[in-house]
Structure formats: C-alpha cells, structure tokens
Amino acid sequence: MSYPSISVEEWLANLHPNLQATPKELRAVVRKNMPNVHEFIYHDAIGYSVGDSSFDRICYGAPQKKRYINFGFCFGADFLTRKSC
C-alpha cells in the first residue's frame, strides 16, 4: 500500500509498538550517513532516495507481521549500475 500524503513521522507512529524502535534507529543511521537523502513512505515501507522520485530509491525498511523489519538495497548485486528500485 502506498501512502503519498502520510509523513514518515505519522507512519512510524502507526506502526505496531514492537516495530517502532528499529526503523527509528535505521532512520538515524541513514540520515547520518546520507544527509541529503530523500525520505518517504512507499508501499508501506520507509524508502530512501537520491532524488525526489520513489523510483530513485537506494534502500528501504519494510515492517513484516508485527515482528521485524526487512532492510534492503534495491537491485542487490546490480546496485552500483542501476539508478532506481
């Protein structure tokens, strides 16, 4: 599900309490290491992009069944040669 009008803060607040700490920590690490990154919610996951488009994503964190967060890099082995996910 996509949330075009929801802020990252709202999205985090709506997560199950068991899931809130991990994406908050992930967010801090990403923002520290990529200070100019664009942050957004796309398909019920927090995404990070080098541009304004969700198609420029480089990594994401997606909650899974109130238990854990999947963190991934878009396109895996092709990460260095692709520009979007």
PDB file of N, CA, C and O in Angstrom, chain B, residues numbered from 101:
ATOM      1  N   MET B 101       0.846  -1.177   0.000  1.00  0.00           N
ATOM      2  CA  MET B 101       0.000   0.000   0.000  1.00  0.00           C
ATOM      3  C   MET B 101       0.891   1.239   0.000  1.00  0.00           C
ATOM      4  O   MET B 101       1.895   1.280   0.710  1.00  0.00           O
ATOM      5  N   SER B 102       0.539   2.222  -0.771  1.00  0.00           N
ATOM      6  CA  SER B 102       1.300   3.454  -0.859  1.00  0.00           C
ATOM      7  C   SER B 102       0.610   4.544  -0.045  1.00  0.00           C
ATOM      8  O   SER B 102      -0.618   4.621  -0.028  1.00  0.00           O
ATOM      9  N   TYR B 103       1.375   5.368   0.615  1.00  0.00           N
ATOM     10  CA  TYR B 103       0.847   6.454   1.419  1.00  0.00           C
ATOM     11  C   TYR B 103       1.431   7.779   0.931  1.00  0.00           C
ATOM     12  O   TYR B 103       2.358   8.303   1.549  1.00  0.00           O
ATOM     13  N   PRO B 104       0.908   8.326  -0.161  1.00  0.00           N
ATOM     14  CA  PRO B 104       1.516   9.530  -0.719  1.00  0.00           C
ATOM     15  C   PRO B 104       1.429  10.751   0.187  1.00  0.00           C
ATOM     16  O   PRO B 104       2.271  11.643   0.081  1.00  0.00           O
ATOM     17  N   SER B 105       0.442  10.821   1.073  1.00  0.00           N
ATOM     18  CA  SER B 105       0.283  12.019   1.876  1.00  0.00           C
ATOM     19  C   SER B 105       0.689  11.844   3.341  1.00  0.00           C
ATOM     20  O   SER B 105       0.595  12.797   4.115  1.00  0.00           O
ATOM     21  N   ILE B 106       1.125  10.686   3.726  1.00  0.00           N
ATOM     22  CA  ILE B 106       1.494  10.450   5.124  1.00  0.00           C
ATOM     23  C   ILE B 106       2.980  10.775   5.322  1.00  0.00           C
ATOM     24  O   ILE B 106       3.822  10.431   4.492  1.00  0.00           O
ATOM     25  N   SER B 107       3.273  11.432   6.420  1.00  0.00           N
ATOM     26  CA  SER B 107       4.672  11.736   6.719  1.00  0.00           C
ATOM     27  C   SER B 107       5.345  10.509   7.327  1.00  0.00           C
ATOM     28  O   SER B 107       4.679   9.579   7.783  1.00  0.00           O
ATOM     29  N   VAL B 108       6.653  10.524   7.326  1.00  0.00           N
ATOM     30  CA  VAL B 108       7.401   9.419   7.926  1.00  0.00           C
ATOM     31  C   VAL B 108       7.087   9.341   9.417  1.00  0.00           C
ATOM     32  O   VAL B 108       6.964   8.249   9.970  1.00  0.00           O
ATOM     33  N   GLU B 109       6.959  10.488  10.064  1.00  0.00           N
ATOM     34  CA  GLU B 109       6.641  10.501  11.492  1.00  0.00           C
ATOM     35  C   GLU B 109       5.276   9.861  11.766  1.00  0.00           C
ATOM     36  O   GLU B 109       5.128   9.094  12.718  1.00  0.00           O
ATOM     37  N   GLU B 110       4.282  10.176  10.929  1.00  0.00           N
ATOM     38  CA  GLU B 110       2.953   9.566  11.088  1.00  0.00           C
ATOM     39  C   GLU B 110       3.017   8.066  10.863  1.00  0.00           C
ATOM     40  O   GLU B 110       2.405   7.292  11.600  1.00  0.00           O
ATOM     41  N   TRP B 111       3.757   7.661   9.846  1.00  0.00           N
ATOM     42  CA  TRP B 111       3.906   6.248   9.530  1.00  0.00           C
ATOM     43  C   TRP B 111       4.524   5.500  10.711  1.00  0.00           C
ATOM     44  O   TRP B 111       4.048   4.438  11.111  1.00  0.00           O
ATOM     45  N   LEU B 112       5.600   6.080  11.263  1.00  0.00           N
ATOM     46  CA  LEU B 112       6.257   5.458  12.414  1.00  0.00           C
ATOM     47  C   LEU B 112       5.301   5.346  13.604  1.00  0.00           C
ATOM     48  O   LEU B 112       5.275   4.321  14.286  1.00  0.00           O
ATOM     49  N   ALA B 113       4.526   6.386  13.851  1.00  0.00           N
ATOM     50  CA  ALA B 113       3.589   6.379  14.971  1.00  0.00           C
ATOM     51  C   ALA B 113       2.499   5.325  14.796  1.00  0.00           C
ATOM     52  O   ALA B 113       1.955   4.829  15.782  1.00  0.00           O
ATOM     53  N   ASN B 114       2.177   4.981  13.556  1.00  0.00           N
ATOM     54  CA  ASN B 114       1.134   3.991  13.272  1.00  0.00           C
ATOM     55  C   ASN B 114       1.640   2.554  13.271  1.00  0.00           C
ATOM     56  O   ASN B 114       0.845   1.618  13.185  1.00  0.00           O
ATOM     57  N   LEU B 115       2.944   2.373  13.366  1.00  0.00           N
ATOM     58  CA  LEU B 115       3.489   1.013  13.412  1.00  0.00           C
ATOM     59  C   LEU B 115       3.144   0.349  14.735  1.00  0.00           C
ATOM     60  O   LEU B 115       2.939   1.017  15.748  1.00  0.00           O
ATOM     61  N   HIS B 116       3.086  -0.956  14.708  1.00  0.00           N
ATOM     62  CA  HIS B 116       2.899  -1.730  15.943  1.00  0.00           C
ATOM     63  C   HIS B 116       4.039  -1.348  16.904  1.00  0.00           C
ATOM     64  O   HIS B 116       5.180  -1.191  16.469  1.00  0.00           O
ATOM     65  N   PRO B 117       3.744  -1.198  18.197  1.00  0.00           N
ATOM     66  CA  PRO B 117       4.776  -0.793  19.162  1.00  0.00           C
ATOM     67  C   PRO B 117       6.047  -1.648  19.124  1.00  0.00           C
ATOM     68  O   PRO B 117       7.139  -1.135  19.370  1.00  0.00           O
ATOM     69  N   ASN B 118       5.918  -2.935  18.819  1.00  0.00           N
ATOM     70  CA  ASN B 118       7.097  -3.810  18.744  1.00  0.00           C
ATOM     71  C   ASN B 118       8.023  -3.447  17.588  1.00  0.00           C
ATOM     72  O   ASN B 118       9.188  -3.845  17.585  1.00  0.00           O
ATOM     73  N   LEU B 119       7.525  -2.703  16.615  1.00  0.00           N
ATOM     74  CA  LEU B 119       8.313  -2.386  15.424  1.00  0.00           C
ATOM     75  C   LEU B 119       8.870  -0.973  15.395  1.00  0.00           C
ATOM     76  O   LEU B 119       9.659  -0.664  14.502  1.00  0.00           O
ATOM     77  N   GLN B 120       8.516  -0.128  16.291  1.00  0.00           N
ATOM     78  CA  GLN B 120       8.881   1.282  16.189  1.00  0.00           C
ATOM     79  C   GLN B 120      10.363   1.576  16.416  1.00  0.00           C
ATOM     80  O   GLN B 120      10.898   2.479  15.772  1.00  0.00           O
ATOM     81  N   ALA B 121      11.031   0.868  17.284  1.00  0.00           N
ATOM     82  CA  ALA B 121      12.424   1.181  17.617  1.00  0.00           C
ATOM     83  C   ALA B 121      13.373   0.953  16.439  1.00  0.00           C
ATOM     84  O   ALA B 121      14.236   1.789  16.174  1.00  0.00           O
ATOM     85  N   THR B 122      13.224  -0.158  15.738  1.00  0.00           N
ATOM     86  CA  THR B 122      14.162  -0.492  14.660  1.00  0.00           C
ATOM     87  C   THR B 122      14.131   0.517  13.519  1.00  0.00           C
ATOM     88  O   THR B 122      15.199   0.981  13.120  1.00  0.00           O
ATOM     89  N   PRO B 123      12.974   0.886  12.967  1.00  0.00           N
ATOM     90  CA  PRO B 123      13.009   1.877  11.895  1.00  0.00           C
ATOM     91  C   PRO B 123      13.483   3.251  12.354  1.00  0.00           C
ATOM     92  O   PRO B 123      14.048   4.003  11.560  1.00  0.00           O
ATOM     93  N   LYS B 124      13.263   3.589  13.623  1.00  0.00           N
ATOM     94  CA  LYS B 124      13.775   4.862  14.134  1.00  0.00           C
ATOM     95  C   LYS B 124      15.300   4.847  14.162  1.00  0.00           C
ATOM     96  O   LYS B 124      15.940   5.840  13.816  1.00  0.00           O
ATOM     97  N   GLU B 125      15.879   3.731  14.571  1.00  0.00           N
ATOM     98  CA  GLU B 125      17.337   3.605  14.581  1.00  0.00           C
ATOM     99  C   GLU B 125      17.881   3.584  13.156  1.00  0.00           C
ATOM    100  O   GLU B 125      18.886   4.229  12.861  1.00  0.00           O
ATOM    101  N   LEU B 126      17.219   2.848  12.283  1.00  0.00           N
ATOM    102  CA  LEU B 126      17.604   2.802  10.869  1.00  0.00           C
ATOM    103  C   LEU B 126      17.584   4.206  10.278  1.00  0.00           C
ATOM    104  O   LEU B 126      18.510   4.602   9.570  1.00  0.00           O
ATOM    105  N   ARG B 127      16.548   4.940  10.565  1.00  0.00           N
ATOM    106  CA  ARG B 127      16.403   6.306  10.072  1.00  0.00           C
ATOM    107  C   ARG B 127      17.572   7.172  10.530  1.00  0.00           C
ATOM    108  O   ARG B 127      18.115   7.938   9.734  1.00  0.00           O
ATOM    109  N   ALA B 128      17.963   7.069  11.774  1.00  0.00           N
ATOM    110  CA  ALA B 128      19.084   7.855  12.302  1.00  0.00           C
ATOM    111  C   ALA B 128      20.391   7.505  11.598  1.00  0.00           C
ATOM    112  O   ALA B 128      21.175   8.395  11.269  1.00  0.00           O
ATOM    113  N   VAL B 129      20.630   6.220  11.364  1.00  0.00           N
ATOM    114  CA  VAL B 129      21.858   5.777  10.684  1.00  0.00           C
ATOM    115  C   VAL B 129      21.887   6.286   9.244  1.00  0.00           C
ATOM    116  O   VAL B 129      22.903   6.808   8.785  1.00  0.00           O
ATOM    117  N   VAL B 130      20.772   6.133   8.539  1.00  0.00           N
ATOM    118  CA  VAL B 130      20.713   6.574   7.139  1.00  0.00           C
ATOM    119  C   VAL B 130      20.916   8.075   7.052  1.00  0.00           C
ATOM    120  O   VAL B 130      21.706   8.541   6.231  1.00  0.00           O
ATOM    121  N   ARG B 131      20.227   8.834   7.873  1.00  0.00           N
ATOM    122  CA  ARG B 131      20.332  10.294   7.817  1.00  0.00           C
ATOM    123  C   ARG B 131      21.730  10.783   8.191  1.00  0.00           C
ATOM    124  O   ARG B 131      22.202  11.782   7.649  1.00  0.00           O
ATOM    125  N   LYS B 132      22.391  10.088   9.108  1.00  0.00           N
ATOM    126  CA  LYS B 132      23.747  10.473   9.487  1.00  0.00           C
ATOM    127  C   LYS B 132      24.721  10.234   8.328  1.00  0.00           C
ATOM    128  O   LYS B 132      25.603  11.052   8.069  1.00  0.00           O
ATOM    129  N   ASN B 133      24.551   9.110   7.638  1.00  0.00           N
ATOM    130  CA  ASN B 133      25.481   8.740   6.586  1.00  0.00           C
ATOM    131  C   ASN B 133      25.124   9.299   5.214  1.00  0.00           C
ATOM    132  O   ASN B 133      25.981   9.363   4.333  1.00  0.00           O
ATOM    133  N   MET B 134      23.883   9.701   5.023  1.00  0.00           N
ATOM    134  CA  MET B 134      23.439  10.287   3.753  1.00  0.00           C
ATOM    135  C   MET B 134      22.582  11.516   4.076  1.00  0.00           C
ATOM    136  O   MET B 134      21.359  11.463   3.945  1.00  0.00           O
ATOM    137  N   PRO B 135      23.206  12.615   4.493  1.00  0.00           N
ATOM    138  CA  PRO B 135      22.448  13.769   4.982  1.00  0.00           C
ATOM    139  C   PRO B 135      21.507  14.407   3.957  1.00  0.00           C
ATOM    140  O   PRO B 135      20.555  15.079   4.355  1.00  0.00           O
ATOM    141  N   ASN B 136      21.731  14.226   2.681  1.00  0.00           N
ATOM    142  CA  ASN B 136      20.885  14.832   1.649  1.00  0.00           C
ATOM    143  C   ASN B 136      19.861  13.866   1.063  1.00  0.00           C
ATOM    144  O   ASN B 136      19.237  14.163   0.045  1.00  0.00           O
ATOM    145  N   VAL B 137      19.688  12.726   1.696  1.00  0.00           N
ATOM    146  CA  VAL B 137      18.781  11.707   1.177  1.00  0.00           C
ATOM    147  C   VAL B 137      17.324  12.163   1.298  1.00  0.00           C
ATOM    148  O   VAL B 137      16.963  12.881   2.230  1.00  0.00           O
ATOM    149  N   HIS B 138      16.500  11.738   0.350  1.00  0.00           N
ATOM    150  CA  HIS B 138      15.059  11.984   0.407  1.00  0.00           C
ATOM    151  C   HIS B 138      14.416  10.781   1.087  1.00  0.00           C
ATOM    152  O   HIS B 138      14.743   9.633   0.787  1.00  0.00           O
ATOM    153  N   GLU B 139      13.515  11.058   1.991  1.00  0.00           N
ATOM    154  CA  GLU B 139      12.883  10.019   2.795  1.00  0.00           C
ATOM    155  C   GLU B 139      11.372  10.060   2.536  1.00  0.00           C
ATOM    156  O   GLU B 139      10.778  11.137   2.485  1.00  0.00           O
ATOM    157  N   PHE B 140      10.761   8.901   2.374  1.00  0.00           N
ATOM    158  CA  PHE B 140       9.336   8.852   2.046  1.00  0.00           C
ATOM    159  C   PHE B 140       8.764   7.491   2.393  1.00  0.00           C
ATOM    160  O   PHE B 140       9.496   6.542   2.672  1.00  0.00           O
ATOM    161  N   ILE B 141       7.438   7.414   2.372  1.00  0.00           N
ATOM    162  CA  ILE B 141       6.741   6.147   2.573  1.00  0.00           C
ATOM    163  C   ILE B 141       6.222   5.700   1.221  1.00  0.00           C
ATOM    164  O   ILE B 141       5.561   6.463   0.517  1.00  0.00           O
ATOM    165  N   TYR B 142       6.521   4.461   0.861  1.00  0.00           N
ATOM    166  CA  TYR B 142       6.112   3.900  -0.427  1.00  0.00           C
ATOM    167  C   TYR B 142       5.821   2.424  -0.217  1.00  0.00           C
ATOM    168  O   TYR B 142       6.691   1.687   0.246  1.00  0.00           O
ATOM    169  N   HIS B 143       4.631   1.981  -0.544  1.00  0.00           N
ATOM    170  CA  HIS B 143       4.201   0.589  -0.349  1.00  0.00           C
ATOM    171  C   HIS B 143       4.426   0.119   1.080  1.00  0.00           C
ATOM    172  O   HIS B 143       4.967  -0.960   1.319  1.00  0.00           O
ATOM    173  N   ASP B 144       3.998   0.956   2.031  1.00  0.00           N
ATOM    174  CA  ASP B 144       4.081   0.656   3.460  1.00  0.00           C
ATOM    175  C   ASP B 144       5.497   0.340   3.933  1.00  0.00           C
ATOM    176  O   ASP B 144       5.703  -0.516   4.793  1.00  0.00           O
ATOM    177  N   ALA B 145       6.465   1.043   3.359  1.00  0.00           N
ATOM    178  CA  ALA B 145       7.863   0.902   3.761  1.00  0.00           C
ATOM    179  C   ALA B 145       8.496   2.283   3.747  1.00  0.00           C
ATOM    180  O   ALA B 145       8.078   3.158   2.988  1.00  0.00           O
ATOM    181  N   ILE B 146       9.487   2.474   4.574  1.00  0.00           N
ATOM    182  CA  ILE B 146      10.229   3.724   4.557  1.00  0.00           C
ATOM    183  C   ILE B 146      11.314   3.586   3.490  1.00  0.00           C
ATOM    184  O   ILE B 146      12.096   2.635   3.504  1.00  0.00           O
ATOM    185  N   GLY B 147      11.349   4.530   2.582  1.00  0.00           N
ATOM    186  CA  GLY B 147      12.301   4.463   1.480  1.00  0.00           C
ATOM    187  C   GLY B 147      13.254   5.642   1.493  1.00  0.00           C
ATOM    188  O   GLY B 147      12.933   6.716   2.003  1.00  0.00           O
ATOM    189  N   TYR B 148      14.415   5.428   0.930  1.00  0.00           N
ATOM    190  CA  TYR B 148      15.438   6.472   0.844  1.00  0.00           C
ATOM    191  C   TYR B 148      15.894   6.569  -0.597  1.00  0.00           C
ATOM    192  O   TYR B 148      16.182   5.568  -1.253  1.00  0.00           O
ATOM    193  N   SER B 149      15.951   7.811  -1.073  1.00  0.00           N
ATOM    194  CA  SER B 149      16.206   8.063  -2.480  1.00  0.00           C
ATOM    195  C   SER B 149      17.205   9.206  -2.639  1.00  0.00           C
ATOM    196  O   SER B 149      17.298  10.082  -1.779  1.00  0.00           O
ATOM    197  N   VAL B 150      17.940   9.191  -3.731  1.00  0.00           N
ATOM    198  CA  VAL B 150      18.864  10.279  -4.034  1.00  0.00           C
ATOM    199  C   VAL B 150      18.152  11.423  -4.736  1.00  0.00           C
ATOM    200  O   VAL B 150      18.710  12.514  -4.858  1.00  0.00           O
ATOM    201  N   GLY B 151      16.932  11.195  -5.200  1.00  0.00           N
ATOM    202  CA  GLY B 151      16.149  12.214  -5.877  1.00  0.00           C
ATOM    203  C   GLY B 151      14.760  12.309  -5.283  1.00  0.00           C
ATOM    204  O   GLY B 151      14.458  11.652  -4.286  1.00  0.00           O
ATOM    205  N   ASP B 152      13.917  13.124  -5.891  1.00  0.00           N
ATOM    206  CA  ASP B 152      12.558  13.318  -5.390  1.00  0.00           C
ATOM    207  C   ASP B 152      11.613  12.168  -5.708  1.00  0.00           C
ATOM    208  O   ASP B 152      10.533  12.079  -5.123  1.00  0.00           O
ATOM    209  N   SER B 153      11.993  11.301  -6.612  1.00  0.00           N
ATOM    210  CA  SER B 153      11.118  10.224  -7.061  1.00  0.00           C
ATOM    211  C   SER B 153      11.327   8.946  -6.254  1.00  0.00           C
ATOM    212  O   SER B 153      12.450   8.602  -5.885  1.00  0.00           O
ATOM    213  N   SER B 154      10.227   8.254  -5.990  1.00  0.00           N
ATOM    214  CA  SER B 154      10.339   6.962  -5.314  1.00  0.00           C
ATOM    215  C   SER B 154      11.040   5.938  -6.204  1.00  0.00           C
ATOM    216  O   SER B 154      11.483   4.897  -5.719  1.00  0.00           O
ATOM    217  N   PHE B 155      11.142   6.224  -7.489  1.00  0.00           N
ATOM    218  CA  PHE B 155      11.830   5.318  -8.407  1.00  0.00           C
ATOM    219  C   PHE B 155      13.344   5.478  -8.341  1.00  0.00           C
ATOM    220  O   PHE B 155      14.072   4.727  -8.990  1.00  0.00           O
ATOM    221  N   ASP B 156      13.819   6.434  -7.578  1.00  0.00           N
ATOM    222  CA  ASP B 156      15.256   6.634  -7.376  1.00  0.00           C
ATOM    223  C   ASP B 156      15.726   6.024  -6.063  1.00  0.00           C
ATOM    224  O   ASP B 156      16.800   6.364  -5.565  1.00  0.00           O
ATOM    225  N   ARG B 157      14.925   5.124  -5.501  1.00  0.00           N
ATOM    226  CA  ARG B 157      15.257   4.534  -4.197  1.00  0.00           C
ATOM    227  C   ARG B 157      16.581   3.786  -4.231  1.00  0.00           C
ATOM    228  O   ARG B 157      16.939   3.164  -5.231  1.00  0.00           O
ATOM    229  N   ILE B 158      17.294   3.860  -3.124  1.00  0.00           N
ATOM    230  CA  ILE B 158      18.523   3.089  -2.992  1.00  0.00           C
ATOM    231  C   ILE B 158      18.419   2.052  -1.879  1.00  0.00           C
ATOM    232  O   ILE B 158      19.097   1.025  -1.922  1.00  0.00           O
ATOM    233  N   CYS B 159      17.571   2.315  -0.881  1.00  0.00           N
ATOM    234  CA  CYS B 159      17.357   1.329   0.175  1.00  0.00           C
ATOM    235  C   CYS B 159      15.994   1.562   0.813  1.00  0.00           C
ATOM    236  O   CYS B 159      15.360   2.593   0.591  1.00  0.00           O
ATOM    237  N   TYR B 160      15.553   0.594   1.606  1.00  0.00           N
ATOM    238  CA  TYR B 160      14.229   0.657   2.223  1.00  0.00           C
ATOM    239  C   TYR B 160      14.187  -0.177   3.498  1.00  0.00           C
ATOM    240  O   TYR B 160      15.028  -1.048   3.718  1.00  0.00           O
ATOM    241  N   GLY B 161      13.195   0.106   4.328  1.00  0.00           N
ATOM    242  CA  GLY B 161      12.910  -0.703   5.507  1.00  0.00           C
ATOM    243  C   GLY B 161      11.421  -1.002   5.510  1.00  0.00           C
ATOM    244  O   GLY B 161      10.608  -0.078   5.497  1.00  0.00           O
ATOM    245  N   ALA B 162      11.055  -2.264   5.528  1.00  0.00           N
ATOM    246  CA  ALA B 162       9.651  -2.668   5.428  1.00  0.00           C
ATOM    247  C   ALA B 162       9.252  -3.543   6.616  1.00  0.00           C
ATOM    248  O   ALA B 162       9.871  -4.581   6.848  1.00  0.00           O
ATOM    249  N   PRO B 163       8.224  -3.140   7.372  1.00  0.00           N
ATOM    250  CA  PRO B 163       7.781  -3.950   8.508  1.00  0.00           C
ATOM    251  C   PRO B 163       7.116  -5.241   8.044  1.00  0.00           C
ATOM    252  O   PRO B 163       6.462  -5.283   7.002  1.00  0.00           O
ATOM    253  N   GLN B 164       7.296  -6.281   8.833  1.00  0.00           N
ATOM    254  CA  GLN B 164       6.763  -7.598   8.500  1.00  0.00           C
ATOM    255  C   GLN B 164       6.014  -8.193   9.675  1.00  0.00           C
ATOM    256  O   GLN B 164       6.629  -8.554  10.679  1.00  0.00           O
ATOM    257  N   LYS B 165       4.710  -8.301   9.571  1.00  0.00           N
ATOM    258  CA  LYS B 165       3.846  -9.009  10.523  1.00  0.00           C
ATOM    259  C   LYS B 165       4.106  -8.705  11.994  1.00  0.00           C
ATOM    260  O   LYS B 165       4.135  -9.624  12.813  1.00  0.00           O
ATOM    261  N   LYS B 166       4.291  -7.468  12.337  1.00  0.00           N
ATOM    262  CA  LYS B 166       4.447  -7.044  13.733  1.00  0.00           C
ATOM    263  C   LYS B 166       5.620  -7.704  14.442  1.00  0.00           C
ATOM    264  O   LYS B 166       5.652  -7.757  15.671  1.00  0.00           O
ATOM    265  N   ARG B 167       6.591  -8.212  13.669  1.00  0.00           N
ATOM    266  CA  ARG B 167       7.695  -8.931  14.307  1.00  0.00           C
ATOM    267  C   ARG B 167       9.068  -8.359  13.983  1.00  0.00           C
ATOM    268  O   ARG B 167       9.939  -8.328  14.852  1.00  0.00           O
ATOM    269  N   TYR B 168       9.274  -7.913  12.766  1.00  0.00           N
ATOM    270  CA  TYR B 168      10.616  -7.467  12.380  1.00  0.00           C
ATOM    271  C   TYR B 168      10.529  -6.526  11.184  1.00  0.00           C
ATOM    272  O   TYR B 168       9.462  -6.326  10.603  1.00  0.00           O
ATOM    273  N   ILE B 169      11.668  -5.958  10.836  1.00  0.00           N
ATOM    274  CA  ILE B 169      11.768  -5.035   9.705  1.00  0.00           C
ATOM    275  C   ILE B 169      12.751  -5.625   8.702  1.00  0.00           C
ATOM    276  O   ILE B 169      13.866  -6.001   9.065  1.00  0.00           O
ATOM    277  N   ASN B 170      12.337  -5.704   7.449  1.00  0.00           N
ATOM    278  CA  ASN B 170      13.272  -6.066   6.382  1.00  0.00           C
ATOM    279  C   ASN B 170      13.970  -4.797   5.929  1.00  0.00           C
ATOM    280  O   ASN B 170      13.313  -3.803   5.621  1.00  0.00           O
ATOM    281  N   PHE B 171      15.288  -4.823   5.886  1.00  0.00           N
ATOM    282  CA  PHE B 171      16.057  -3.707   5.341  1.00  0.00           C
ATOM    283  C   PHE B 171      16.738  -4.226   4.086  1.00  0.00           C
ATOM    284  O   PHE B 171      17.359  -5.289   4.104  1.00  0.00           O
ATOM    285  N   GLY B 172      16.624  -3.483   3.005  1.00  0.00           N
ATOM    286  CA  GLY B 172      17.225  -3.958   1.765  1.00  0.00           C
ATOM    287  C   GLY B 172      17.753  -2.844   0.892  1.00  0.00           C
ATOM    288  O   GLY B 172      17.365  -1.682   1.012  1.00  0.00           O
ATOM    289  N   PHE B 173      18.643  -3.236   0.020  1.00  0.00           N
ATOM    290  CA  PHE B 173      19.154  -2.341  -1.010  1.00  0.00           C
ATOM    291  C   PHE B 173      18.497  -2.728  -2.317  1.00  0.00           C
ATOM    292  O   PHE B 173      18.377  -3.909  -2.641  1.00  0.00           O
ATOM    293  N   CYS B 174      18.082  -1.747  -3.049  1.00  0.00           N
ATOM    294  CA  CYS B 174      17.390  -2.005  -4.303  1.00  0.00           C
ATOM    295  C   CYS B 174      18.342  -2.594  -5.346  1.00  0.00           C
ATOM    296  O   CYS B 174      19.453  -2.102  -5.539  1.00  0.00           O
ATOM    297  N   PHE B 175      17.894  -3.635  -5.998  1.00  0.00           N
ATOM    298  CA  PHE B 175      18.598  -4.327  -7.071  1.00  0.00           C
ATOM    299  C   PHE B 175      19.824  -5.113  -6.632  1.00  0.00           C
ATOM    300  O   PHE B 175      20.589  -5.563  -7.485  1.00  0.00           O
ATOM    301  N   GLY B 176      20.033  -5.291  -5.361  1.00  0.00           N
ATOM    302  CA  GLY B 176      21.090  -6.172  -4.868  1.00  0.00           C
ATOM    303  C   GLY B 176      22.424  -6.043  -5.586  1.00  0.00           C
ATOM    304  O   GLY B 176      23.082  -5.008  -5.488  1.00  0.00           O
ATOM    305  N   ALA B 177      22.833  -7.089  -6.312  1.00  0.00           N
ATOM    306  CA  ALA B 177      24.129  -7.120  -6.984  1.00  0.00           C
ATOM    307  C   ALA B 177      24.251  -6.044  -8.067  1.00  0.00           C
ATOM    308  O   ALA B 177      25.362  -5.643  -8.412  1.00  0.00           O
ATOM    309  N   ASP B 178      23.134  -5.580  -8.598  1.00  0.00           N
ATOM    310  CA  ASP B 178      23.162  -4.542  -9.622  1.00  0.00           C
ATOM    311  C   ASP B 178      23.105  -3.141  -9.026  1.00  0.00           C
ATOM    312  O   ASP B 178      22.967  -2.165  -9.764  1.00  0.00           O
ATOM    313  N   PHE B 179      23.208  -3.027  -7.726  1.00  0.00           N
ATOM    314  CA  PHE B 179      23.056  -1.751  -7.031  1.00  0.00           C
ATOM    315  C   PHE B 179      23.934  -0.648  -7.624  1.00  0.00           C
ATOM    316  O   PHE B 179      23.470   0.478  -7.808  1.00  0.00           O
ATOM    317  N   LEU B 180      25.177  -0.954  -7.921  1.00  0.00           N
ATOM    318  CA  LEU B 180      26.101   0.064  -8.403  1.00  0.00           C
ATOM    319  C   LEU B 180      25.846   0.480  -9.842  1.00  0.00           C
ATOM    320  O   LEU B 180      26.302   1.542 -10.265  1.00  0.00           O
ATOM    321  N   THR B 181      25.134  -0.327 -10.593  1.00  0.00           N
ATOM    322  CA  THR B 181      24.911   0.006 -12.001  1.00  0.00           C
ATOM    323  C   THR B 181      23.500   0.523 -12.279  1.00  0.00           C
ATOM    324  O   THR B 181      23.247   1.042 -13.366  1.00  0.00           O
ATOM    325  N   ARG B 182      22.572   0.395 -11.321  1.00  0.00           N
ATOM    326  CA  ARG B 182      21.192   0.842 -11.510  1.00  0.00           C
ATOM    327  C   ARG B 182      20.979   2.159 -10.804  1.00  0.00           C
ATOM    328  O   ARG B 182      21.697   2.493  -9.861  1.00  0.00           O
ATOM    329  N   LYS B 183      20.002   2.901 -11.255  1.00  0.00           N
ATOM    330  CA  LYS B 183      19.707   4.186 -10.638  1.00  0.00           C
ATOM    331  C   LYS B 183      18.423   4.183  -9.849  1.00  0.00           C
ATOM    332  O   LYS B 183      18.125   5.171  -9.178  1.00  0.00           O
ATOM    333  N   SER B 184      17.650   3.120  -9.899  1.00  0.00           N
ATOM    334  CA  SER B 184      16.388   3.114  -9.163  1.00  0.00           C
ATOM    335  C   SER B 184      15.992   1.696  -8.787  1.00  0.00           C
ATOM    336  O   SER B 184      16.615   0.723  -9.211  1.00  0.00           O
ATOM    337  N   CYS B 185      14.932   1.603  -7.974  1.00  0.00           N
ATOM    338  CA  CYS B 185      14.473   0.317  -7.447  1.00  0.00           C
ATOM    339  C   CYS B 185      13.026   0.116  -7.761  1.00  0.00           C
ATOM    340  O   CYS B 185      12.452  -0.911  -7.400  1.00  0.00           O
TER     341      CYS B 185
END
